[in-house]
Amino acid sequence: MTASLSSSGNVQVMTEAASASLPIVVDLDGTLVLSDTLHESAAIALFRKPTSFFRTLPELRNGRHALKAALAKEVDLTEQVLPLREDLVQWLREKAAEGHELHLCSAADQTVVDKIAQRIGIFASAVGSASANLKGSAKADYLRDRFPDGFIYVGDHAVDLAVWAVSSGIVLAGVKPETARKARQLGRPVLAEFHTAPLKPKEFMKAIRVHHWTKNVLMFVPLILAHAWTDVSLILETLLAFCCLLAVTSATYLLNDIADLNADRQHWSKRHRALASGRLSIQAGFTLAGSLLFGGFVCALFLSLEFATALLAYLVITGAYSLGLKRVPLLDTLIIGVLFTTRLIMGTVLLNESRPAWLLTFALFFFFSLAVAKRHTEIVRASTSGTSSLKSRGYEVEDAPLTLALGISAAMASLVVLMIFILLEMLPGNEYSRPQFLSVIPLVLSIWLGRIWLLSHRGRMNDDPVSFAIRDRFSIGLGAVVALLFLAAL
């Protein structure tokens, strides 16, 4: 099994009271694996096989174990990369070398437990839920009958207190402080403790893509181009709409990360993300995303139905992208371009008049080029590193010439649209008093696009081009030049 980095390598050895002859029984969800296999299966079914997901939901009436069994038939976790608790796995290997027999015992479905145990290859047996949910007191009764001479149990949750109470030794894996305190009061020796590092505020902010919020500033572009910056009411409406968009985009980023967990865990940098690494649970991710979506759309409806419709369109397109269109080569990049353009549409619908229609055509070509640049970088990196992360996206290393040609062509098309707009503004009677200054903007923009594609073709574009531009000094300098030219043209 390929595993992501564990949350911590801190192992606190408490005592060695148990003899080497005692078997060690390990829980699966939250213990051996930092995530929950039920949530993993449900997420895969929802995003990859939505009809199968909704078909299995009624099984919940027959108990949690029935839902697990139904999902196990629909979803194969064999090819999925799960985030192992690596420090625990290393400790278990050491104990196996000392003579302990290792057993995997989980409330997960038997087929899931079998597959994971086989892939790790250190367990003498693997037992999961069949006719009943093997959890808490049910697991305690089973293990007490199976190992009458005693056993050591590795768990992570308060429900495991019932198992620890009948065990001969306790191993704590990422338990909460209150659960750890209660476990120590059971009078059993605590042999080792594995700590799960808490999710830092910075990591949480990265999960909801606070660093990508600047992309949503595009909503203010139509207001600026319409020369409506003195309209206080419109500015306040745009600010509120901006907050709605922030909530919805953060939610979509969370849902996209859940949909793309397996690919992210194989990616050279994305595997460290909060959801991919297991430090933010899938359940918490869904809850947070749902709350953000609800709040965003309630506020959007108060603004205008037209804006709420545009916001809904953004969500639907993003959902289609996450559900499978992201794995269709080239169409995935076109959708990214459409999503950026939709941000501009949201700002445009707030205007009562003077809606710059040319802007949308320019934006579609421009952002399509940038999206292709991101994929081109990944293809170039894959060709040099030999990674298989491209397979989940539908691309191959041989596609590099195609993405290079399409991306640069789209960049040139965006510059042509911009030049046509500037030529029209040079006609008498238009809004700019000195439109000749606008004619320099395409030159500045072509320099920036050329640099983006040069870095992309060399595999040096470490992030998407928009995020790169926000942090790159040269890009910021060119942006300042464009702003000065625009002001000079007024």
N, C-alpha and C positions, 0 to 999 in steps of 0.2 A: 504493500500500500504506500502510495506517495503521500506524505504528510506535510502540512504547513507547519510553521514554527509554533512551538508550544507557547503558552502564555507566560511561563516562568520556568526557570531551571532551579529554583530554590527548594531544596529538599531538607527538611529538618528531622533528623533521626532522633527519636525519643528514647527508645529502649529496644533490647533484643531478647525479650522474655520468651518468645515463641521458639520452639525447636525447629530445626531444619526439616523435620518430617511432616509438619503441618502443611496442608494444601493452602494455596492462596486463591481466593475467589474474587474476581474483578467485575464490577458493574461496567456497563457500556456507555450509555448516554450521560454526558456531563462528567464522566470519570475517565474512562479510557479515551473517549472521543469528546472534545470540548463542546460539540454541538449535540443536537438531539436527532436521532435517525428518523423518528416519526415526522418531525418538522422538515427534515431534509427531503423525505419522500413526498410529503404533502406539497412542498414548494416545487419540486420537480414536476409532479403531476399537474399542479395548477398552471405552470408556465409552459410545459411541454405537451401535456395531454389534458387540457382543461375538461374535456368531456369525461375522461376517466376519473378526474378529481371529483366532479360533481356526482358521478355515478357511485363513488365509494362513500360519500358523506352519510347516506342513510344507514350505513352499517354501524354508525356511532350509537344508534338506538340499542344495539345488541352488546354494547360495551366497548371500551377503549381497545381491547385486544382484537375485537372483530374489525375495527377500522384499520388497525395495524396490519392485520392479515390481508385485508382487501387492497390496501396500498402496496403491500409487498408483492402482490400478484401483478400490479400495474406498473410498478417502478423497479428497475433493476439497479441496485446501488453498487454493482460490481465494478463499473467503470468510473464511479464517482470518487473524487479525492476528498477525504474527510480530514479535519484537523485533529490529529492525535495529540494527546498530552505526552510529549516526547520524553520529559523527565521521568514520568511514571513508567513508560515503556522500557527505558533504560534500567530503571530500578527492578522491574520485573525480570528482565533478562539476567540481571545479576543474581536475583533470588533463585531463578531456575538453575543457574550454574551451581548454586550452593546446595541444591537438592530439593527445593520446593516444587511441588507439582502445581501448575497454573490452570485455572478454570475460568471460563467466561460465563457469567450468569446475568441475564438482563430481562427486563420487561418488554424489550423489543421483540418483534416477530422472530420465530425460529429461523426462517430462511435468511433474514438479515443478519442475525447473530452468526449463523454458520458461515456466511460469505466473508464477514469481517474477520472472524477467527482464522479462517483459512488463509486470508491474505496476510495477516500479521505473522502467523506461523509459530506461535509460542505456547498455544493452549492445548492441554490434553483433552479438553471437552468444551463444548459450547451449548448452553441451554437458554432458550428463550420462551416467550409466551406462546401457548398453543390454545388450549380450551379456556384458560383463565389468564388474567393479567398477573404475571410473576413479579409482584412488587410488594414492598413493605412486609407485613406479617405473612403473606403467602410465600414470599421468597425466604423468609426466616424459617418457616416450617419445613420447606423443601430442603434447605441447606442443612438444617439440624438433623433431618432424617438421613440425608445422603452422607454426611460427614459426622457420624456419632462420636468420633474421637477428637473432634475440634477442627476449626478452620480459621484462617485469617481473611477478613473481608475488607475490600477496597471500595469505598462509596463516596458520594458527593452531596447527598441531599438529606434533609431532615427525615424523609420517609425511610432512610436506611438505618435509622436509630433502632428499629425493631430487629434488624439483622445483626447490627453490632452487639445488641444485648445478648444474643445467643452465640456470639463468636468467641474465639480464643484470643484474637488480636485485632486491633483496629488500624486501618490506614485511611487517612483523610485526604481526599483529592478535591481541592477547590471548594471546600465547604464554607458556609457563612460562619462568622464568629460565634453566633448563638448556638448553631448546630454543633460546632466544635466543642463548645463548653459543655453541652449536654452529653456529647459522646464521651468526654473525659470523666463525667460523673457516673458512667456505667460500671466503672471498676475494672475495665479491661485495659490491657497495655496498649498504648498508642505507639505503633512501631515506626511510623513515618507520616509526614504531612507534606503534601504538595500544594503549593499556593498558586491561585489564579490571580494574576495581576489585574487590578481594577482598570476599567476603561477610563483613560485620562480624558479630561475635557477637550484637549487638542485632538485626540483621536475621534471623539464623538463629533466634533465640529467637522472633521474631515469626512466622516461617514455621511453627514447630511450635505456635504460639499459647500461649506461656507465660502471656501476659496473660489468656488465657481459662481457665487452670487453676482460677481461683477459682470458676468455675461448678460444678466438680466437688465443691466443698465441700457441695453439696446432699446428698451421700451420708451426711453426718453428721447431717442433720436428723432422720431416723427414730430414731437413737440418742438424740438430745436429747429428742424428744417422748415417747419411751418411758421417760424418766427413768433411763437406764442409764449415766449418765456416771461412775458409780463402779465399773463393771465393766471392770477393766484389760484382761482378756483380749479382751473385745469391742472395746475401743478400739484395741488393737494389730491385731486382725483388720481393723477398718475402715480403719486407716491403710495396711495392706498392700493392701487392696482399692482404696483411693484411689490408690495408686501404679500399680496395674494399669490403672485407669481413665484415669489421666493418659497412660500410654503409648499406650493404644488410641485415645483421643480425639485426641492429637497426630498419630497415624498417619492417622486419618480426615480430619483437617484437611488434611494433605498430599495425600491421594488426592483430596479434594474440590477442592483448588486445581488439581490436574492435570486433573481432569475439566472444570473450568470456566475453563480458560486463556483461551479466546477471549472470553468474556464479561468476565472480569477485565481483559483488556487494553483493553477499551472503557470501563471504569468509571473515574470521575473520581479515585478514590483507590486502588482495588485493582490498577491497572496498575503500581503501584510495588512490589508484592509480589515476594519473591525469585524465585518460580517464574514469575510472569507476565512479569517483566522479563528473565528469562533468566540472572540471576546465580546462581540455583540450578538445576542441570540437571534435566530430567525423570528421567533415569536415577538421579541421586543422590536425588531425591525418592522414587522407587519403592523404592530400596534401604533408605533410612532408614525408610520406612513399614513395610516388611516386617520389619525388625529389631525395631521397636517392637511390632508385632502379635505376633510370636513370643514375645518376652519377657513381654508383658502376659498372654497366655493361659497360658503355662507357670506363672506365679505364681498366676493365678486358679484353676487346677485344684488347686493345693496348698491353697487356701483351702476351697473347697467346689464341688461340681458345680452346685449351684443358682445360686451367684454366677457361675460361668463361663458357665452357660446364659444368664443375664441379660446378661452382657457380650457374648456372642455375638449375642444378639438386638439389642443396641445396634449392633453392627458391621453386621449384616445390614440393619437399617433404614437406617443411614447409607449403606451401599452402594447400596441401592435408590434412595435420595435422590440420590446422585451419578450413578447410571446413567440417570436420566431423570425421576424423580418431582419433582425440584427445578424442572422446567419445566412442571409442572402447577399452574395457579393455584389458590390456597387450600389444595390438598392439601399443597403444600410447607410452608406455615406450620403445618398440623396435624401434620406429621411432626416439625417442630422442637419443637412442644409435647410430642409423644410422647417424643422423645429426652431432653428435660429431665426428664420424668416417669420415664423409665427409670433415670436417675441415682438417683432416690429409691427406685425398686424395688430397685436393687442394695444400697442401705443397709438396706432393709426385710428382704431375705432373709437378712441376717446376724443378725437378731434371732431369738432362740429363741421369744419370745412377745411379746405387746403390740404387734402390728403395726398401726399406724394406717391403716386402709383409707381413711378419709375424705380423707387427705392426697393420695392419688393422683388422686381426682376433682377436688379443688381445684387441684392442680398442672396438670392437663391443660387446664382452662379458663384458668388464670392465664398459663401460658407460651404457649398458643395466642394469647392477646391480645397478648402482648409480641412474638411472631413476626410477627403481622399489623401491629403498629406499625412494625416495621422495614421491611416491604414498603410500607406506606403512606408512609413517609418517602421511599423511593426513587421512588414514583409522583409525589409532590409535587415532588421535585427534578427529575424528568424533565419535568414539565409546564412548569417555569420555564426549564430549560436546553435543552430540545429534544433531549436525548440519546436514542439508540436502544437503550440498554443494557437496557431493559425487555423487549425482544423475546425475548431468550434465556430469560427467566423466564416468558413467556406472559402477562404483564400488559399492560394498556394504560392510558393516562392517564385514560381515562373510567372506570376501575375505582375511582377514589378514593372516591366515596360508598359503594361496597360494602365496601371494606376498613375504612373508618371505622365503618360500622354494625356489621359483624361483630366487629371488635376491641373496641369499647366494650361490646357485648352479652356477649362472652366475659368481659370484666373484671367486669361486674356479676354474672355467673353464679358466678364464683370467689368473690366476696364473699358471695353467698348461701350457698354450701357452707360457707364459713368460719363464718358466723353460726349455721348449724344445728349445727355441731360445738360451738361455744361454748355454745349453749343447752343442749345435752345435758350438757356438763361442769358446768353450774350445778345439775344434779340432785344430790340428796344421795348421798353414798357414792362420788363420783368422786375422781380423783387430786389435783385442785387444791383447796387449802384456801381460797383467795380467788379464785374463778373470775370474779368481777365485773371484775377488772382485764383479763381477756381480752377483754371486750366493747368495749374501746377500740381494740383492734388493727385491726378492720375499718375504723374511721374513719380511722386513720393510713394504712392501706393504700390506701383510696379516694383520699386526698389525693395519694399518690405516683402512683397509676395515672392520675389526672386530669392531673397534670403531665406524665407521659410522653406521653399522647395529645395534650396541647396542643402540646408541642414537636414531636411527630411531624407533626401536622397543619400546622404552620408550616414543616416541612422542616428543622428544626434538630436533629434527632436524628442526630448525626454517626456514631454507632456503634450496635450493637444495644443495646437497653435494659438488659440485664444488665451488660454492660461499662460502659455509661454510669453505672449506679447505683454501681458499684464506685469510680468516680473523682469522682462528683458529691457535693459537700459536703452539699447539702440532703438527698440520698438517704441518705447515711451517717448524718446526724442523725436522720432518721425511722427508720432501721434500729436505731439505738441506743435510741430510744424504745420500739420494739417489744420489744427485748431486755429492757429494764427492766420493761415491763408483764408479760412472761412470767415473770420472776423474782419479781415482786411477787405473782403469782397462785399460786406454788408453796406 
